[in-house]
Amino acid sequence: MKFWLSLAAVLAVSACGVETAGTAATGAAIKKQELEQGKQTMEQMQQKLDQANQQVQQRAEQAGGDNK
């Protein structure tokens, strides 16, 4: 009887470890996805800034051409 109780206790404890490992893996996958989304957002913002800078430069060139 003690053997079965001990076996049940060992299995219960080891199952908790497996659940914890699975939870950690899921958390890591979510963090990786968040990082990738953050990188995409940064790239999009950089593109928008580049476009805005080009528009400012073009307008400055046009304004300079209009004054001649």
CHARMM-style PDB file with segment names, atoms N, HN, CA, C and O in Angstrom:
ATOM      1  N   MET     1       0.816  -1.186   0.000  1.00  0.00      PROA
ATOM      2  CA  MET     1       0.000   0.000   0.000  1.00  0.00      PROA
ATOM      3  C   MET     1       0.869   1.263   0.000  1.00  0.00      PROA
ATOM      4  O   MET     1       0.577   2.230  -0.703  1.00  0.00      PROA
ATOM      5  N   LYS     2       1.942   1.237   0.800  1.00  0.00      PROA
ATOM      6  HN  LYS     2       2.180   0.451   1.371  1.00  0.00      PROA
ATOM      7  CA  LYS     2       2.831   2.388   0.850  1.00  0.00      PROA
ATOM      8  C   LYS     2       3.459   2.637  -0.512  1.00  0.00      PROA
ATOM      9  O   LYS     2       3.659   3.782  -0.917  1.00  0.00      PROA
ATOM     10  N   PHE     3       3.767   1.554  -1.215  1.00  0.00      PROA
ATOM     11  HN  PHE     3       3.604   0.624  -0.886  1.00  0.00      PROA
ATOM     12  CA  PHE     3       4.378   1.687  -2.539  1.00  0.00      PROA
ATOM     13  C   PHE     3       3.459   2.465  -3.473  1.00  0.00      PROA
ATOM     14  O   PHE     3       3.920   3.358  -4.184  1.00  0.00      PROA
ATOM     15  N   TRP     4       2.194   2.148  -3.483  1.00  0.00      PROA
ATOM     16  HN  TRP     4       1.820   1.423  -2.906  1.00  0.00      PROA
ATOM     17  CA  TRP     4       1.253   2.818  -4.386  1.00  0.00      PROA
ATOM     18  C   TRP     4       1.058   4.282  -4.013  1.00  0.00      PROA
ATOM     19  O   TRP     4       0.940   5.143  -4.886  1.00  0.00      PROA
ATOM     20  N   LEU     5       1.025   4.557  -2.720  1.00  0.00      PROA
ATOM     21  HN  LEU     5       1.121   3.858  -2.012  1.00  0.00      PROA
ATOM     22  CA  LEU     5       0.910   5.943  -2.277  1.00  0.00      PROA
ATOM     23  C   LEU     5       2.155   6.737  -2.658  1.00  0.00      PROA
ATOM     24  O   LEU     5       2.067   7.885  -3.093  1.00  0.00      PROA
ATOM     25  N   SER     6       3.316   6.105  -2.487  1.00  0.00      PROA
ATOM     26  HN  SER     6       3.388   5.172  -2.134  1.00  0.00      PROA
ATOM     27  CA  SER     6       4.569   6.773  -2.861  1.00  0.00      PROA
ATOM     28  C   SER     6       4.620   7.014  -4.363  1.00  0.00      PROA
ATOM     29  O   SER     6       5.025   8.083  -4.819  1.00  0.00      PROA
ATOM     30  N   LEU     7       4.205   6.010  -5.123  1.00  0.00      PROA
ATOM     31  HN  LEU     7       3.876   5.141  -4.752  1.00  0.00      PROA
ATOM     32  CA  LEU     7       4.199   6.145  -6.584  1.00  0.00      PROA
ATOM     33  C   LEU     7       3.244   7.253  -7.014  1.00  0.00      PROA
ATOM     34  O   LEU     7       3.571   8.041  -7.901  1.00  0.00      PROA
ATOM     35  N   ALA     8       2.082   7.318  -6.402  1.00  0.00      PROA
ATOM     36  HN  ALA     8       1.816   6.678  -5.681  1.00  0.00      PROA
ATOM     37  CA  ALA     8       1.115   8.362  -6.723  1.00  0.00      PROA
ATOM     38  C   ALA     8       1.676   9.737  -6.387  1.00  0.00      PROA
ATOM     39  O   ALA     8       1.475  10.692  -7.137  1.00  0.00      PROA
ATOM     40  N   ALA     9       2.375   9.840  -5.269  1.00  0.00      PROA
ATOM     41  HN  ALA     9       2.538   9.064  -4.659  1.00  0.00      PROA
ATOM     42  CA  ALA     9       2.969  11.126  -4.872  1.00  0.00      PROA
ATOM     43  C   ALA     9       4.060  11.540  -5.857  1.00  0.00      PROA
ATOM     44  O   ALA     9       4.133  12.702  -6.255  1.00  0.00      PROA
ATOM     45  N   VAL    10       4.898  10.597  -6.245  1.00  0.00      PROA
ATOM     46  HN  VAL    10       4.838   9.653  -5.921  1.00  0.00      PROA
ATOM     47  CA  VAL    10       5.967  10.897  -7.206  1.00  0.00      PROA
ATOM     48  C   VAL    10       5.378  11.330  -8.539  1.00  0.00      PROA
ATOM     49  O   VAL    10       5.855  12.294  -9.139  1.00  0.00      PROA
ATOM     50  N   LEU    11       4.371  10.649  -9.002  1.00  0.00      PROA
ATOM     51  HN  LEU    11       3.984   9.866  -8.514  1.00  0.00      PROA
ATOM     52  CA  LEU    11       3.746  11.003 -10.275  1.00  0.00      PROA
ATOM     53  C   LEU    11       3.086  12.378 -10.208  1.00  0.00      PROA
ATOM     54  O   LEU    11       3.150  13.151 -11.164  1.00  0.00      PROA
ATOM     55  N   ALA    12       2.462  12.676  -9.089  1.00  0.00      PROA
ATOM     56  HN  ALA    12       2.411  12.049  -8.312  1.00  0.00      PROA
ATOM     57  CA  ALA    12       1.806  13.975  -8.927  1.00  0.00      PROA
ATOM     58  C   ALA    12       2.839  15.095  -8.957  1.00  0.00      PROA
ATOM     59  O   ALA    12       2.626  16.121  -9.602  1.00  0.00      PROA
ATOM     60  N   VAL    13       3.942  14.903  -8.269  1.00  0.00      PROA
ATOM     61  HN  VAL    13       4.115  14.069  -7.745  1.00  0.00      PROA
ATOM     62  CA  VAL    13       4.993  15.927  -8.236  1.00  0.00      PROA
ATOM     63  C   VAL    13       5.632  16.084  -9.611  1.00  0.00      PROA
ATOM     64  O   VAL    13       5.878  17.205 -10.053  1.00  0.00      PROA
ATOM     65  N   SER    14       5.902  14.981 -10.283  1.00  0.00      PROA
ATOM     66  HN  SER    14       5.702  14.070  -9.923  1.00  0.00      PROA
ATOM     67  CA  SER    14       6.532  15.072 -11.600  1.00  0.00      PROA
ATOM     68  C   SER    14       5.578  15.694 -12.613  1.00  0.00      PROA
ATOM     69  O   SER    14       6.026  16.381 -13.531  1.00  0.00      PROA
ATOM     70  N   ALA    15       4.295  15.472 -12.471  1.00  0.00      PROA
ATOM     71  HN  ALA    15       3.932  14.913 -11.725  1.00  0.00      PROA
ATOM     72  CA  ALA    15       3.319  16.084 -13.374  1.00  0.00      PROA
ATOM     73  C   ALA    15       3.330  17.596 -13.210  1.00  0.00      PROA
ATOM     74  O   ALA    15       3.146  18.319 -14.189  1.00  0.00      PROA
ATOM     75  N   CYS    16       3.538  18.086 -12.004  1.00  0.00      PROA
ATOM     76  HN  CYS    16       3.686  17.498 -11.208  1.00  0.00      PROA
ATOM     77  CA  CYS    16       3.619  19.532 -11.778  1.00  0.00      PROA
ATOM     78  C   CYS    16       4.817  20.113 -12.511  1.00  0.00      PROA
ATOM     79  O   CYS    16       4.738  21.211 -13.062  1.00  0.00      PROA
ATOM     80  N   GLY    17       5.916  19.388 -12.519  1.00  0.00      PROA
ATOM     81  HN  GLY    17       5.981  18.496 -12.071  1.00  0.00      PROA
ATOM     82  CA  GLY    17       7.106  19.848 -13.234  1.00  0.00      PROA
ATOM     83  C   GLY    17       6.866  19.940 -14.723  1.00  0.00      PROA
ATOM     84  O   GLY    17       7.325  20.880 -15.371  1.00  0.00      PROA
ATOM     85  N   VAL    18       6.156  18.982 -15.268  1.00  0.00      PROA
ATOM     86  HN  VAL    18       5.783  18.219 -14.742  1.00  0.00      PROA
ATOM     87  CA  VAL    18       5.847  18.992 -16.698  1.00  0.00      PROA
ATOM     88  C   VAL    18       4.941  20.174 -17.018  1.00  0.00      PROA
ATOM     89  O   VAL    18       5.135  20.835 -18.038  1.00  0.00      PROA
ATOM     90  N   GLU    19       3.976  20.446 -16.185  1.00  0.00      PROA
ATOM     91  HN  GLU    19       3.819  19.909 -15.356  1.00  0.00      PROA
ATOM     92  CA  GLU    19       3.068  21.560 -16.407  1.00  0.00      PROA
ATOM     93  C   GLU    19       3.834  22.890 -16.356  1.00  0.00      PROA
ATOM     94  O   GLU    19       3.594  23.791 -17.159  1.00  0.00      PROA
ATOM     95  N   THR    20       4.755  22.990 -15.399  1.00  0.00      PROA
ATOM     96  HN  THR    20       4.951  22.258 -14.747  1.00  0.00      PROA
ATOM     97  CA  THR    20       5.552  24.212 -15.273  1.00  0.00      PROA
ATOM     98  C   THR    20       6.413  24.414 -16.513  1.00  0.00      PROA
ATOM     99  O   THR    20       6.522  25.533 -17.015  1.00  0.00      PROA
ATOM    100  N   ALA    21       7.022  23.349 -17.009  1.00  0.00      PROA
ATOM    101  HN  ALA    21       6.934  22.440 -16.601  1.00  0.00      PROA
ATOM    102  CA  ALA    21       7.847  23.448 -18.212  1.00  0.00      PROA
ATOM    103  C   ALA    21       6.998  23.856 -19.414  1.00  0.00      PROA
ATOM    104  O   ALA    21       7.422  24.666 -20.238  1.00  0.00      PROA
ATOM    105  N   GLY    22       5.810  23.295 -19.506  1.00  0.00      PROA
ATOM    106  HN  GLY    22       5.465  22.636 -18.837  1.00  0.00      PROA
ATOM    107  CA  GLY    22       4.909  23.660 -20.611  1.00  0.00      PROA
ATOM    108  C   GLY    22       4.482  25.106 -20.526  1.00  0.00      PROA
ATOM    109  O   GLY    22       4.393  25.794 -21.543  1.00  0.00      PROA
ATOM    110  N   THR    23       4.216  25.572 -19.321  1.00  0.00      PROA
ATOM    111  HN  THR    23       4.288  25.013 -18.495  1.00  0.00      PROA
ATOM    112  CA  THR    23       3.829  26.965 -19.121  1.00  0.00      PROA
ATOM    113  C   THR    23       4.978  27.897 -19.480  1.00  0.00      PROA
ATOM    114  O   THR    23       4.759  28.940 -20.096  1.00  0.00      PROA
ATOM    115  N   ALA    24       6.183  27.539 -19.107  1.00  0.00      PROA
ATOM    116  HN  ALA    24       6.362  26.691 -18.607  1.00  0.00      PROA
ATOM    117  CA  ALA    24       7.357  28.357 -19.428  1.00  0.00      PROA
ATOM    118  C   ALA    24       7.573  28.414 -20.937  1.00  0.00      PROA
ATOM    119  O   ALA    24       7.899  29.471 -21.478  1.00  0.00      PROA
ATOM    120  N   ALA    25       7.395  27.292 -21.614  1.00  0.00      PROA
ATOM    121  HN  ALA    25       7.130  26.434 -21.175  1.00  0.00      PROA
ATOM    122  CA  ALA    25       7.562  27.266 -23.068  1.00  0.00      PROA
ATOM    123  C   ALA    25       6.511  28.134 -23.747  1.00  0.00      PROA
ATOM    124  O   ALA    25       6.813  28.846 -24.705  1.00  0.00      PROA
ATOM    125  N   THR    26       5.295  28.075 -23.260  1.00  0.00      PROA
ATOM    126  HN  THR    26       5.049  27.496 -22.482  1.00  0.00      PROA
ATOM    127  CA  THR    26       4.228  28.903 -23.823  1.00  0.00      PROA
ATOM    128  C   THR    26       4.528  30.377 -23.596  1.00  0.00      PROA
ATOM    129  O   THR    26       4.346  31.194 -24.498  1.00  0.00      PROA
ATOM    130  N   GLY    27       4.986  30.719 -22.402  1.00  0.00      PROA
ATOM    131  HN  GLY    27       5.134  30.055 -21.670  1.00  0.00      PROA
ATOM    132  CA  GLY    27       5.350  32.105 -22.107  1.00  0.00      PROA
ATOM    133  C   GLY    27       6.466  32.598 -23.002  1.00  0.00      PROA
ATOM    134  O   GLY    27       6.437  33.737 -23.466  1.00  0.00      PROA
ATOM    135  N   ALA    28       7.452  31.748 -23.247  1.00  0.00      PROA
ATOM    136  HN  ALA    28       7.476  30.822 -22.870  1.00  0.00      PROA
ATOM    137  CA  ALA    28       8.563  32.126 -24.116  1.00  0.00      PROA
ATOM    138  C   ALA    28       8.086  32.345 -25.543  1.00  0.00      PROA
ATOM    139  O   ALA    28       8.543  33.271 -26.214  1.00  0.00      PROA
ATOM    140  N   ALA    29       7.178  31.508 -26.011  1.00  0.00      PROA
ATOM    141  HN  ALA    29       6.807  30.756 -25.467  1.00  0.00      PROA
ATOM    142  CA  ALA    29       6.646  31.663 -27.373  1.00  0.00      PROA
ATOM    143  C   ALA    29       5.870  32.971 -27.500  1.00  0.00      PROA
ATOM    144  O   ALA    29       5.953  33.649 -28.524  1.00  0.00      PROA
ATOM    145  N   ILE    30       5.121  33.321 -26.464  1.00  0.00      PROA
ATOM    146  HN  ILE    30       5.055  32.770 -25.633  1.00  0.00      PROA
ATOM    147  CA  ILE    30       4.369  34.584 -26.491  1.00  0.00      PROA
ATOM    148  C   ILE    30       5.327  35.766 -26.510  1.00  0.00      PROA
ATOM    149  O   ILE    30       5.112  36.721 -27.256  1.00  0.00      PROA
ATOM    150  N   LYS    31       6.373  35.717 -25.709  1.00  0.00      PROA
ATOM    151  HN  LYS    31       6.548  34.941 -25.103  1.00  0.00      PROA
ATOM    152  CA  LYS    31       7.359  36.810 -25.673  1.00  0.00      PROA
ATOM    153  C   LYS    31       8.044  36.947 -27.028  1.00  0.00      PROA
ATOM    154  O   LYS    31       8.280  38.062 -27.494  1.00  0.00      PROA
ATOM    155  N   LYS    32       8.363  35.827 -27.659  1.00  0.00      PROA
ATOM    156  HN  LYS    32       8.171  34.922 -27.280  1.00  0.00      PROA
ATOM    157  CA  LYS    32       9.007  35.874 -28.974  1.00  0.00      PROA
ATOM    158  C   LYS    32       8.083  36.551 -29.979  1.00  0.00      PROA
ATOM    159  O   LYS    32       8.528  37.375 -30.778  1.00  0.00      PROA
ATOM    160  N   GLN    33       6.814  36.209 -29.941  1.00  0.00      PROA
ATOM    161  HN  GLN    33       6.453  35.540 -29.292  1.00  0.00      PROA
ATOM    162  CA  GLN    33       5.849  36.817 -30.858  1.00  0.00      PROA
ATOM    163  C   GLN    33       5.729  38.315 -30.589  1.00  0.00      PROA
ATOM    164  O   GLN    33       5.653  39.109 -31.527  1.00  0.00      PROA
ATOM    165  N   GLU    34       5.713  38.702 -29.326  1.00  0.00      PROA
ATOM    166  HN  GLU    34       5.775  38.057 -28.564  1.00  0.00      PROA
ATOM    167  CA  GLU    34       5.638  40.120 -28.976  1.00  0.00      PROA
ATOM    168  C   GLU    34       6.856  40.867 -29.495  1.00  0.00      PROA
ATOM    169  O   GLU    34       6.734  41.985 -29.997  1.00  0.00      PROA
ATOM    170  N   LEU    35       8.034  40.257 -29.376  1.00  0.00      PROA
ATOM    171  HN  LEU    35       8.133  39.349 -28.968  1.00  0.00      PROA
ATOM    172  CA  LEU    35       9.252  40.886 -29.879  1.00  0.00      PROA
ATOM    173  C   LEU    35       9.200  41.067 -31.394  1.00  0.00      PROA
ATOM    174  O   LEU    35       9.586  42.115 -31.911  1.00  0.00      PROA
ATOM    175  N   GLU    36       8.725  40.048 -32.100  1.00  0.00      PROA
ATOM    176  HN  GLU    36       8.411  39.196 -31.679  1.00  0.00      PROA
ATOM    177  CA  GLU    36       8.624  40.137 -33.554  1.00  0.00      PROA
ATOM    178  C   GLU    36       7.645  41.239 -33.971  1.00  0.00      PROA
ATOM    179  O   GLU    36       7.902  41.982 -34.917  1.00  0.00      PROA
ATOM    180  N   GLN    37       6.531  41.334 -33.259  1.00  0.00      PROA
ATOM    181  HN  GLN    37       6.322  40.730 -32.490  1.00  0.00      PROA
ATOM    182  CA  GLN    37       5.555  42.385 -33.560  1.00  0.00      PROA
ATOM    183  C   GLN    37       6.144  43.763 -33.270  1.00  0.00      PROA
ATOM    184  O   GLN    37       5.898  44.718 -34.007  1.00  0.00      PROA
ATOM    185  N   GLY    38       6.914  43.859 -32.202  1.00  0.00      PROA
ATOM    186  HN  GLY    38       7.114  43.083 -31.603  1.00  0.00      PROA
ATOM    187  CA  GLY    38       7.571  45.118 -31.872  1.00  0.00      PROA
ATOM    188  C   GLY    38       8.564  45.532 -32.946  1.00  0.00      PROA
ATOM    189  O   GLY    38       8.651  46.708 -33.300  1.00  0.00      PROA
ATOM    190  N   LYS    39       9.312  44.565 -33.463  1.00  0.00      PROA
ATOM    191  HN  LYS    39       9.241  43.610 -33.176  1.00  0.00      PROA
ATOM    192  CA  LYS    39      10.267  44.858 -34.533  1.00  0.00      PROA
ATOM    193  C   LYS    39       9.536  45.333 -35.786  1.00  0.00      PROA
ATOM    194  O   LYS    39       9.972  46.279 -36.442  1.00  0.00      PROA
ATOM    195  N   GLN    40       8.433  44.681 -36.115  1.00  0.00      PROA
ATOM    196  HN  GLN    40       8.079  43.912 -35.582  1.00  0.00      PROA
ATOM    197  CA  GLN    40       7.651  45.093 -37.283  1.00  0.00      PROA
ATOM    198  C   GLN    40       7.127  46.507 -37.113  1.00  0.00      PROA
ATOM    199  O   GLN    40       7.147  47.301 -38.054  1.00  0.00      PROA
ATOM    200  N   THR    41       6.658  46.820 -35.912  1.00  0.00      PROA
ATOM    201  HN  THR    41       6.641  46.175 -35.148  1.00  0.00      PROA
ATOM    202  CA  THR    41       6.147  48.164 -35.641  1.00  0.00      PROA
ATOM    203  C   THR    41       7.261  49.193 -35.777  1.00  0.00      PROA
ATOM    204  O   THR    41       7.050  50.267 -36.339  1.00  0.00      PROA
ATOM    205  N   MET    42       8.439  48.873 -35.268  1.00  0.00      PROA
ATOM    206  HN  MET    42       8.611  48.000 -34.811  1.00  0.00      PROA
ATOM    207  CA  MET    42       9.566  49.794 -35.392  1.00  0.00      PROA
ATOM    208  C   MET    42       9.939  50.017 -36.856  1.00  0.00      PROA
ATOM    209  O   MET    42      10.212  51.147 -37.260  1.00  0.00      PROA
ATOM    210  N   GLU    43       9.952  48.961 -37.644  1.00  0.00      PROA
ATOM    211  HN  GLU    43       9.731  48.043 -37.316  1.00  0.00      PROA
ATOM    212  CA  GLU    43      10.281  49.085 -39.066  1.00  0.00      PROA
ATOM    213  C   GLU    43       9.244  49.942 -39.789  1.00  0.00      PROA
ATOM    214  O   GLU    43       9.597  50.772 -40.627  1.00  0.00      PROA
ATOM    215  N   GLN    44       7.978  49.745 -39.470  1.00  0.00      PROA
ATOM    216  HN  GLN    44       7.691  49.071 -38.789  1.00  0.00      PROA
ATOM    217  CA  GLN    44       6.920  50.541 -40.094  1.00  0.00      PROA
ATOM    218  C   GLN    44       7.063  52.010 -39.721  1.00  0.00      PROA
ATOM    219  O   GLN    44       6.913  52.887 -40.571  1.00  0.00      PROA
ATOM    220  N   MET    45       7.351  52.277 -38.462  1.00  0.00      PROA
ATOM    221  HN  MET    45       7.474  51.565 -37.771  1.00  0.00      PROA
ATOM    222  CA  MET    45       7.515  53.666 -38.036  1.00  0.00      PROA
ATOM    223  C   MET    45       8.730  54.299 -38.701  1.00  0.00      PROA
ATOM    224  O   MET    45       8.691  55.474 -39.066  1.00  0.00      PROA
ATOM    225  N   GLN    46       9.808  53.535 -38.863  1.00  0.00      PROA
ATOM    226  HN  GLN    46       9.840  52.581 -38.566  1.00  0.00      PROA
ATOM    227  CA  GLN    46      11.001  54.058 -39.531  1.00  0.00      PROA
ATOM    228  C   GLN    46      10.685  54.402 -40.986  1.00  0.00      PROA
ATOM    229  O   GLN    46      11.147  55.422 -41.497  1.00  0.00      PROA
ATOM    230  N   GLN    47       9.912  53.564 -41.645  1.00  0.00      PROA
ATOM    231  HN  GLN    47       9.537  52.735 -41.229  1.00  0.00      PROA
ATOM    232  CA  GLN    47       9.517  53.834 -43.028  1.00  0.00      PROA
ATOM    233  C   GLN    47       8.676  55.102 -43.105  1.00  0.00      PROA
ATOM    234  O   GLN    47       8.864  55.918 -44.008  1.00  0.00      PROA
ATOM    235  N   LYS    48       7.756  55.274 -42.171  1.00  0.00      PROA
ATOM    236  HN  LYS    48       7.603  54.612 -41.438  1.00  0.00      PROA
ATOM    237  CA  LYS    48       6.923  56.471 -42.165  1.00  0.00      PROA
ATOM    238  C   LYS    48       7.755  57.724 -41.911  1.00  0.00      PROA
ATOM    239  O   LYS    48       7.524  58.766 -42.524  1.00  0.00      PROA
ATOM    240  N   LEU    49       8.728  57.615 -41.000  1.00  0.00      PROA
ATOM    241  HN  LEU    49       8.916  56.769 -40.502  1.00  0.00      PROA
ATOM    242  CA  LEU    49       9.614  58.751 -40.752  1.00  0.00      PROA
ATOM    243  C   LEU    49      10.436  59.094 -41.987  1.00  0.00      PROA
ATOM    244  O   LEU    49      10.613  60.267 -42.316  1.00  0.00      PROA
ATOM    245  N   ASP    50      10.935  58.075 -42.663  1.00  0.00      PROA
ATOM    246  HN  ASP    50      10.792  57.123 -42.396  1.00  0.00      PROA
ATOM    247  CA  ASP    50      11.703  58.303 -43.892  1.00  0.00      PROA
ATOM    248  C   ASP    50      10.853  58.991 -44.947  1.00  0.00      PROA
ATOM    249  O   ASP    50      11.317  59.911 -45.619  1.00  0.00      PROA
ATOM    250  N   GLN    51       9.616  58.552 -45.093  1.00  0.00      PROA
ATOM    251  HN  GLN    51       9.239  57.805 -44.547  1.00  0.00      PROA
ATOM    252  CA  GLN    51       8.708  59.172 -46.062  1.00  0.00      PROA
ATOM    253  C   GLN    51       8.435  60.625 -45.690  1.00  0.00      PROA
ATOM    254  O   GLN    51       8.425  61.500 -46.556  1.00  0.00      PROA
ATOM    255  N   ALA    52       8.218  60.877 -44.419  1.00  0.00      PROA
ATOM    256  HN  ALA    52       8.226  60.166 -43.716  1.00  0.00      PROA
ATOM    257  CA  ALA    52       7.949  62.249 -43.980  1.00  0.00      PROA
ATOM    258  C   ALA    52       9.167  63.132 -44.226  1.00  0.00      PROA
ATOM    259  O   ALA    52       9.020  64.276 -44.654  1.00  0.00      PROA
ATOM    260  N   ASN    53      10.356  62.622 -43.964  1.00  0.00      PROA
ATOM    261  HN  ASN    53      10.476  61.692 -43.617  1.00  0.00      PROA
ATOM    262  CA  ASN    53      11.576  63.390 -44.210  1.00  0.00      PROA
ATOM    263  C   ASN    53      11.749  63.686 -45.699  1.00  0.00      PROA
ATOM    264  O   ASN    53      12.174  64.781 -46.068  1.00  0.00      PROA
ATOM    265  N   GLN    54      11.425  62.723 -46.547  1.00  0.00      PROA
ATOM    266  HN  GLN    54      11.080  61.834 -46.248  1.00  0.00      PROA
ATOM    267  CA  GLN    54      11.512  62.942 -47.986  1.00  0.00      PROA
ATOM    268  C   GLN    54      10.537  64.021 -48.426  1.00  0.00      PROA
ATOM    269  O   GLN    54      10.877  64.858 -49.262  1.00  0.00      PROA
ATOM    270  N   GLN    55       9.333  64.013 -47.875  1.00  0.00      PROA
ATOM    271  HN  GLN    55       9.057  63.333 -47.196  1.00  0.00      PROA
ATOM    272  CA  GLN    55       8.343  65.033 -48.225  1.00  0.00      PROA
ATOM    273  C   GLN    55       8.814  66.416 -47.786  1.00  0.00      PROA
ATOM    274  O   GLN    55       8.650  67.392 -48.519  1.00  0.00      PROA
ATOM    275  N   VAL    56       9.395  66.500 -46.598  1.00  0.00      PROA
ATOM    276  HN  VAL    56       9.528  65.707 -46.003  1.00  0.00      PROA
ATOM    277  CA  VAL    56       9.906  67.783 -46.107  1.00  0.00      PROA
ATOM    278  C   VAL    56      11.015  68.280 -47.021  1.00  0.00      PROA
ATOM    279  O   VAL    56      11.063  69.461 -47.366  1.00  0.00      PROA
ATOM    280  N   GLN    57      11.902  67.381 -47.409  1.00  0.00      PROA
ATOM    281  HN  GLN    57      11.863  66.422 -47.129  1.00  0.00      PROA
ATOM    282  CA  GLN    57      13.012  67.751 -48.285  1.00  0.00      PROA
ATOM    283  C   GLN    57      12.492  68.212 -49.643  1.00  0.00      PROA
ATOM    284  O   GLN    57      12.980  69.204 -50.186  1.00  0.00      PROA
ATOM    285  N   GLN    58      11.510  67.507 -50.198  1.00  0.00      PROA
ATOM    286  HN  GLN    58      11.113  66.702 -49.758  1.00  0.00      PROA
ATOM    287  CA  GLN    58      10.945  67.885 -51.494  1.00  0.00      PROA
ATOM    288  C   GLN    58      10.272  69.251 -51.411  1.00  0.00      PROA
ATOM    289  O   GLN    58      10.417  70.071 -52.317  1.00  0.00      PROA
ATOM    290  N   ARG    59       9.553  69.491 -50.351  1.00  0.00      PROA
ATOM    291  HN  ARG    59       9.436  68.824 -49.615  1.00  0.00      PROA
ATOM    292  CA  ARG    59       8.883  70.780 -50.186  1.00  0.00      PROA
ATOM    293  C   ARG    59       9.899  71.909 -50.035  1.00  0.00      PROA
ATOM    294  O   ARG    59       9.709  73.007 -50.558  1.00  0.00      PROA
ATOM    295  N   ALA    60      10.987  71.617 -49.308  1.00  0.00      PROA
ATOM    296  HN  ALA    60      11.142  70.725 -48.883  1.00  0.00      PROA
ATOM    297  CA  ALA    60      12.031  72.635 -49.145  1.00  0.00      PROA
ATOM    298  C   ALA    60      12.683  72.935 -50.487  1.00  0.00      PROA
ATOM    299  O   ALA    60      12.982  74.090 -50.790  1.00  0.00      PROA
ATOM    300  N   GLU    61      12.903  71.912 -51.283  1.00  0.00      PROA
ATOM    301  HN  GLU    61      12.660  70.974 -51.037  1.00  0.00      PROA
ATOM    302  CA  GLU    61      13.493  72.110 -52.612  1.00  0.00      PROA
ATOM    303  C   GLU    61      12.537  72.902 -53.505  1.00  0.00      PROA
ATOM    304  O   GLU    61      12.975  73.775 -54.254  1.00  0.00      PROA
ATOM    305  N   GLN    62      11.243  72.606 -53.434  1.00  0.00      PROA
ATOM    306  HN  GLN    62      10.888  71.897 -52.826  1.00  0.00      PROA
ATOM    307  CA  GLN    62      10.254  73.330 -54.228  1.00  0.00      PROA
ATOM    308  C   GLN    62      10.175  74.771 -53.777  1.00  0.00      PROA
ATOM    309  O   GLN    62      10.079  75.676 -54.605  1.00  0.00      PROA
ATOM    310  N   ALA    63      10.213  74.994 -52.492  1.00  0.00      PROA
ATOM    311  HN  ALA    63      10.291  74.259 -51.819  1.00  0.00      PROA
ATOM    312  CA  ALA    63      10.144  76.362 -51.977  1.00  0.00      PROA
ATOM    313  C   ALA    63      11.383  77.143 -52.401  1.00  0.00      PROA
ATOM    314  O   ALA    63      11.294  78.327 -52.728  1.00  0.00      PROA
ATOM    315  N   GLY    64      12.512  76.495 -52.395  1.00  0.00      PROA
ATOM    316  HN  GLY    64      12.584  75.534 -52.129  1.00  0.00      PROA
ATOM    317  CA  GLY    64      13.743  77.142 -52.828  1.00  0.00      PROA
ATOM    318  C   GLY    64      13.706  77.453 -54.312  1.00  0.00      PROA
ATOM    319  O   GLY    64      14.243  78.473 -54.743  1.00  0.00      PROA
ATOM    320  N   GLY    65      13.094  76.607 -55.085  1.00  0.00      PROA
ATOM    321  HN  GLY    65      12.658  75.778 -54.735  1.00  0.00      PROA
ATOM    322  CA  GLY    65      12.962  76.818 -56.529  1.00  0.00      PROA
ATOM    323  C   GLY    65      11.966  77.925 -56.864  1.00  0.00      PROA
ATOM    324  O   GLY    65      12.112  78.622 -57.869  1.00  0.00      PROA
ATOM    325  N   ASP    66      10.960  78.078 -56.018  1.00  0.00      PROA
ATOM    326  HN  ASP    66      10.841  77.512 -55.202  1.00  0.00      PROA
ATOM    327  CA  ASP    66       9.936  79.104 -56.243  1.00  0.00      PROA
ATOM    328  C   ASP    66      10.490  80.510 -55.999  1.00  0.00      PROA
ATOM    329  O   ASP    66      10.000  81.479 -56.579  1.00  0.00      PROA
ATOM    330  N   ASN    67      11.494  80.621 -55.154  1.00  0.00      PROA
ATOM    331  HN  ASN    67      11.892  79.835 -54.683  1.00  0.00      PROA
ATOM    332  CA  ASN    67      12.054  81.929 -54.794  1.00  0.00      PROA
ATOM    333  C   ASN    67      13.026  82.455 -55.836  1.00  0.00      PROA
ATOM    334  O   ASN    67      13.429  83.614 -55.739  1.00  0.00      PROA
ATOM    335  N   LYS    68      13.417  81.683 -56.808  1.00  0.00      PROA
ATOM    336  HN  LYS    68      13.090  80.741 -56.886  1.00  0.00      PROA
ATOM    337  CA  LYS    68      14.400  82.113 -57.801  1.00  0.00      PROA
ATOM    338  C   LYS    68      13.812  83.009 -58.837  1.00  0.00      PROA
ATOM    339  OT1 LYS    68      14.519  83.453 -59.742  1.00  0.00      PROA
TER     340      LYS     68
END
